[in-house]
């Protein structure tokens, strides 16, 4: 139980800077004079830094240990949030958001390796889901606390206080996570290199691009959308992200268990793609029907787009050799980060250029049609390969 809590906490802290950019966007616009396109650019650069560092940090987790990689990631959380608190313009915020992106790049590789080393097969689905739920718990906590804290103490002090929580995470990691290779994985040789990564990693990485586009746009702009189109206050708009985080915290646990038992990852990912399209459609039409739909959309986002990584990370653990877990994870994270890079800046540019949110929401919704089609093709191909193998066996 202690290990699960530490892993979930590490994921919550490592992924928190991304949602924080959207949660505090109104303060950045008012205090630093940023435009919506620049808010999107900050979120995009954050994701770009995550993308280009994911593979090196994945290799590091395979060669050193998940435990010490996790400590390093939490140190970057502390430094990233602390420096963001002292931003004075667009460029400084951009640079400091890049530092805060490093833990997002390496946290999944670190935590997945900790699971491979210390948890037996058959029990990994639950703990993978629990640790992935930490991301949504972090979004929930940030959405509920940061707007209120920023309104009372200022956004800079809110970021300073948030950064101090990372130091608690470092202490917990050193105390609770075992050092070295555990009993459930072969010893890792620093000189070993994994062979060719499984084909599933490529499918998952490309699927991750579509999910990243949706997640990036949602995190960066749904609070602003709720304020500008639905007339919500800053605190209530932040609660929209909190609701999606709360929903995702539950569903990440469930999807982790479902993924471990599913015959093929494409089945749960197909369902997630369909639910994602419905979630973003509900969010879009809330401005033309009833504001209550944004809350339904938030619940569905947590259930789908916000939870897909439980399936992706479980697939990386199940389908990779132990010494490849970090690299397989990093490849999937790279695809996801590429989507996160594309989504916010294109969405923000669309809103600034067109003067409304309609085409950007439509584009993100259609993006999930690509995800659905991709999973149908992968499922069809996997079944054809199974039938071919069965034919050869007979």
C-alpha positions in Angstrom: 0.0 0.0 0.0 2.9 2.3 0.8 4.5 1.7 -2.5 1.3 2.4 -4.4 0.8 5.7 -2.5 4.4 6.8 -3.2 4.1 6.0 -6.9 0.7 7.7 -7.2 2.1 10.8 -5.4 5.2 10.8 -7.7 3.0 10.8 -10.8 0.7 13.5 -9.4 3.6 15.8 -8.7 5.5 15.0 -12.0 2.5 15.7 -14.2 1.0 18.7 -12.2 2.9 21.5 -14.1 0.9 20.8 -17.3 -2.6 21.4 -15.8 -1.2 24.2 -13.7 -0.5 26.2 -16.9 -4.2 26.1 -17.8 -5.4 26.5 -14.2 -3.4 29.7 -13.8 -3.9 31.0 -17.4 -6.1 33.9 -16.3 -3.4 35.1 -13.9 -0.7 34.8 -16.6 -2.9 36.8 -19.0 -3.7 39.5 -16.5 -0.3 39.8 -14.8 2.2 38.9 -17.5 0.2 40.2 -20.4 0.1 36.9 -22.3 -2.3 36.3 -25.2 -4.2 33.0 -25.6 -1.8 32.0 -28.4 1.1 32.5 -26.0 -0.6 30.5 -23.3 -0.9 27.7 -25.9 2.7 28.2 -26.8 3.8 27.8 -23.1 1.8 24.5 -22.9 3.2 23.4 -26.2 6.8 24.1 -25.3 6.2 22.3 -22.0 5.1 19.3 -24.0 7.9 19.7 -26.5 10.5 19.6 -23.8 8.7 16.5 -22.4 8.9 14.9 -25.9 12.6 15.4 -26.6 13.7 14.2 -23.2 11.5 11.2 -22.8 13.8 8.7 -24.5 17.0 9.7 -22.7 15.2 9.6 -19.4 13.7 6.2 -20.2 17.1 4.8 -21.0 18.3 6.4 -17.7 15.6 4.6 -15.8 16.6 1.2 -17.4 20.3 1.7 -16.6 20.3 3.3 -13.2 17.1 2.4 -11.3 13.5 3.5 -11.1 14.0 4.7 -7.5 16.7 7.2 -8.2 15.2 8.3 -11.5 12.0 9.1 -9.6 14.0 11.1 -7.0 15.5 13.1 -9.9 12.1 13.7 -11.5 10.7 15.1 -8.2 13.7 17.4 -7.9 12.9 18.8 -11.3 9.3 19.3 -10.1 10.5 21.4 -7.2 12.9 23.4 -9.4 10.3 23.8 -12.2 7.4 25.1 -10.1 9.7 27.3 -8.0 11.3 29.0 -11.0 7.8 29.4 -12.7 6.8 31.4 -9.6 9.4 34.0 -10.5 8.5 34.4 -14.2 8.4 38.0 -15.4 7.3 37.7 -19.0 6.4 35.2 -21.7 9.9 34.0 -22.4 10.8 33.4 -18.8 7.6 31.5 -18.2 8.4 29.5 -21.4 11.9 28.5 -20.2 10.8 27.6 -16.7 7.9 25.5 -18.0 10.5 23.6 -19.9 12.3 22.7 -16.7 8.9 21.6 -15.2 8.4 19.3 -18.2 11.3 17.0 -17.4 9.5 15.1 -14.6 6.6 14.5 -17.0 9.0 12.9 -19.5 10.7 10.5 -17.0 8.1 9.7 -14.4 6.3 6.9 -16.2 9.6 5.1 -17.1 10.7 5.4 -13.5 7.5 4.2 -11.9 7.0 1.4 -14.4 10.5 0.1 -13.7 9.7 0.2 -10.0 6.6 -1.9 -10.6 8.5 -4.5 -12.8 11.2 -4.8 -10.1 8.9 -5.1 -7.0 5.5 -6.4 -8.1 4.7 -9.9 -9.4 2.8 -10.4 -12.7 -0.9 -10.7 -12.1 -0.8 -7.9 -9.5 0.6 -5.2 -11.7 -2.7 -4.1 -13.3 -4.1 -2.7 -10.0 -0.9 -0.9 -8.9 -0.3 0.5 -12.4 -3.8 1.9 -12.4 -3.4 3.3 -8.9 -0.1 5.0 -9.8 -1.6 6.4 -13.0 -4.6 7.7 -11.0 -2.1 9.9 -9.2 -2.0 12.1 -12.4 -5.7 12.8 -12.1 -5.5 13.2 -8.3 -2.9 15.8 -8.9 -5.1 17.6 -11.4 -8.0 17.4 -8.9 -5.9 18.8 -6.1 -4.5 21.6 -8.3 -7.9 22.5 -9.7 -9.4 22.8 -6.3 -6.6 24.5 -4.4 -4.5 26.6 -6.8 -7.2 29.1 -8.0 -8.3 29.8 -4.4 -4.7 30.1 -3.2 -3.7 32.3 -6.1 -6.7 34.6 -5.5 -5.8 35.0 -1.8 -2.0 34.9 -1.7 -1.1 35.5 -5.4 -0.3 33.1 -8.1 3.5 33.3 -7.3 3.0 32.2 -3.7 0.7 29.4 -4.9 3.4 28.0 -7.1 6.0 28.3 -4.3 3.8 26.3 -1.9 3.1 23.7 -4.6 6.9 23.3 -5.2 7.5 22.4 -1.6 5.3 19.3 -1.8 7.8 17.8 -4.2 10.4 17.7 -1.3 7.9 15.6 0.7 7.7 13.2 -2.3 11.5 12.9 -2.5 11.7 11.9 1.2 8.9 9.4 0.8 10.6 7.8 -2.2 13.8 7.4 -0.4 12.1 5.9 2.6 9.6 3.5 1.0 10.8 2.5 -2.5 13.3 -0.4 -2.3 16.8 0.3 -3.7 18.2 -1.9 -6.4 16.5 -4.6 -8.5 13.7 -6.4 -6.6 12.8 -10.1 -6.7 10.4 -10.0 -9.7 12.8 -8.9 -12.5 16.1 -10.1 -13.8 19.1 -8.1 -12.7 19.7 -5.2 -15.0 23.1 -4.9 -16.6 24.2 -1.3 -17.2 25.9 -2.4 -20.4 22.9 -4.3 -21.8 20.7 -2.8 -24.5 17.3 -4.1 -25.2 16.6 -5.5 -28.7 13.9 -4.3 -31.1 10.9 -2.8 -29.3 7.6 -4.7 -29.8 5.4 -3.5 -32.7 2.7 -2.7 -30.1 4.8 0.2 -28.9 4.6 1.9 -32.2 0.8 1.5 -32.4 0.5 2.8 -28.8 2.8 5.8 -29.5 0.8 6.9 -32.6 -2.4 6.5 -30.7 -0.8 8.6 -27.9 -0.4 11.4 -30.4 -4.2 11.7 -30.8 -4.8 11.5 -27.1 -2.1 14.1 -26.4 -3.7 16.5 -28.9 -7.0 16.2 -26.9 -5.5 16.3 -23.4 -3.2 19.3 -24.3 -6.0 21.4 -25.6 -8.3 20.5 -22.8 -5.9 21.2 -20.0 -4.7 24.5 -21.5 -8.0 26.0 -22.4 -11.0 24.4 -20.8 -10.8 26.7 -17.7 -10.5 29.8 -20.0 -13.3 28.4 -22.2 -15.5 28.0 -19.1 -14.9 31.6 -18.1 -15.3 33.2 -21.5 -18.1 31.2 -23.0 -20.1 29.9 -19.9 -19.5 32.9 -17.6 -17.8 30.9 -14.8 -15.5 32.5 -12.2 -11.9 31.5 -11.9 -12.4 29.1 -9.0 -15.4 27.4 -10.6 -13.6 27.1 -14.0 -10.7 25.4 -12.2 -13.2 23.0 -10.7 -14.0 21.7 -14.2 -10.4 20.3 -14.4 -10.8 19.0 -10.8 -13.9 17.0 -11.8 -12.1 15.5 -14.7 -9.2 14.6 -12.4 -11.5 13.0 -9.9 -13.2 10.9 -12.5 -9.9 9.9 -14.0 -8.5 8.9 -10.6 -11.1 6.2 -10.4 -11.0 5.1 -14.0 -7.3 4.8 -14.3 -7.4 2.2 -11.6 -10.2 0.3 -13.4 -8.6 0.6 -16.8 -5.3 -0.7 -15.4 -7.0 -3.9 -14.3 -9.0 -4.2 -17.5 -5.9 -3.8 -19.6 -4.1 -6.6 -17.7 -7.0 -8.9 -18.4 -7.8 -7.8 -21.9 -6.8 -10.1 -24.7 -5.4 -7.2 -26.7 -4.8 -3.5 -25.8 -6.8 -2.3 -28.8 -10.1 -3.4 -27.2 -10.0 -1.0 -24.2 -8.3 1.7 -26.3 -11.1 1.5 -28.9 -13.7 2.1 -26.1 -11.6 5.0 -24.8 -11.5 6.6 -28.3 -15.3 6.5 -28.6 -15.8 7.9 -25.1 -13.2 10.7 -25.8 -15.2 11.9 -28.9 -18.4 12.1 -26.8 -16.6 13.9 -24.0 -15.2 16.7 -26.2 -18.5 17.0 -28.1 -20.4 17.5 -24.8 -17.8 20.2 -23.8 -18.2 22.0 -27.2 -22.0 22.1 -27.3 -22.3 23.2 -23.7 -22.0 26.8 -24.9 -25.1 26.3 -27.1 -27.3 24.1 -25.0 -26.7 24.0 -21.2 -23.6 24.7 -19.1 -24.3 21.4 -17.3 -22.8 19.6 -20.3 -19.4 20.8 -19.4 -19.5 18.8 -16.2 -20.7 15.7 -18.1 -17.8 16.3 -20.5 -15.4 16.6 -17.6 -16.5 13.3 -16.1 -16.2 11.6 -19.6 -12.8 13.2 -20.2 -11.6 11.6 -16.9 -13.1 8.3 -18.0 -11.5 8.3 -21.4 -8.8 10.7 -22.6 -7.6 11.4 -19.1 -7.2 7.6 -18.4 -5.8 6.1 -21.5 -2.2 5.9 -20.1 -3.2 3.2 -17.7 -3.8 1.0 -20.7 -0.7 2.3 -22.5 1.6 1.8 -19.5 0.2 -1.6 -18.7 0.8 -2.7 -22.3 4.4 -1.4 -22.0 5.0 -3.5 -18.9 3.3 -6.6 -20.3 4.7 -6.6 -23.8 8.3 -5.5 -23.1 11.4 -7.3 -21.8 12.3 -6.0 -18.3 15.4 -4.2 -19.6 13.2 -2.5 -22.3 10.5 -1.3 -20.0 11.8 2.2 -19.6 12.5 2.6 -23.3 9.1 1.2 -24.4 7.4 3.5 -21.9 9.4 6.4 -23.1 8.5 5.8 -26.7 4.8 5.8 -25.8 5.3 9.0 -23.8 7.1 10.5 -26.7 4.0 10.0 -28.9 1.7 11.4 -26.2 4.0 14.4 -25.7 4.1 15.1 -29.5 0.3 15.4 -29.3 0.6 17.6 -26.2 2.9 19.8 -28.3 0.5 20.1 -31.2 -2.8 20.5 -29.3 -2.5 23.7 -27.2 -0.8 26.0 -29.6 -3.0 25.0 -32.6 -6.1 25.3 -30.4 -5.1 28.7 -29.0 -4.2 30.0 -32.5 -7.6 28.9 -33.7 -9.4 30.7 -31.0 -7.4 33.9 -31.5 -7.7 33.8 -35.3 -11.4 32.9 -35.5 -12.6 34.7 -32.4 -14.5 31.6 -31.2 -14.0 28.1 -29.9 -16.1 26.2 -32.5 -13.6 25.0 -35.1 -10.9 24.2 -32.5 -13.4 22.0 -30.5 -14.6 20.4 -33.8 -11.0 19.7 -34.8 -10.1 18.0 -31.5 -13.3 16.0 -31.6 -12.6 14.7 -35.2 -9.0 13.9 -34.0 -10.6 11.1 -32.0 -12.1 9.6 -35.1 -8.5 9.0 -36.2 -7.8 7.2 -32.9 -10.9 5.0 -33.3 -10.0 4.1 -36.8 -6.4 3.3 -35.8 -7.6 0.9 -33.1 -10.0 -0.9 -35.4 -7.1 -1.4 -37.9 -4.8 -2.7 -35.2 -7.4 -5.0 -33.8 -8.1 -6.4 -37.3 -4.4 -6.9 -38.0 -3.8 -8.6 -34.6 -6.7 -11.1 -35.3 -5.3 -11.8 -38.8 -1.9 -12.5 -37.3 -3.4 -14.8 -34.7 -5.3 -16.7 -37.3 -2.2 -17.0 -39.4 -0.2 -18.4 -36.5 -3.0 -20.8 -35.7 -3.0 -22.0 -39.3 0.8 -22.6 -39.2 0.5 -24.5 -35.9 -2.0 -26.9 -37.4 
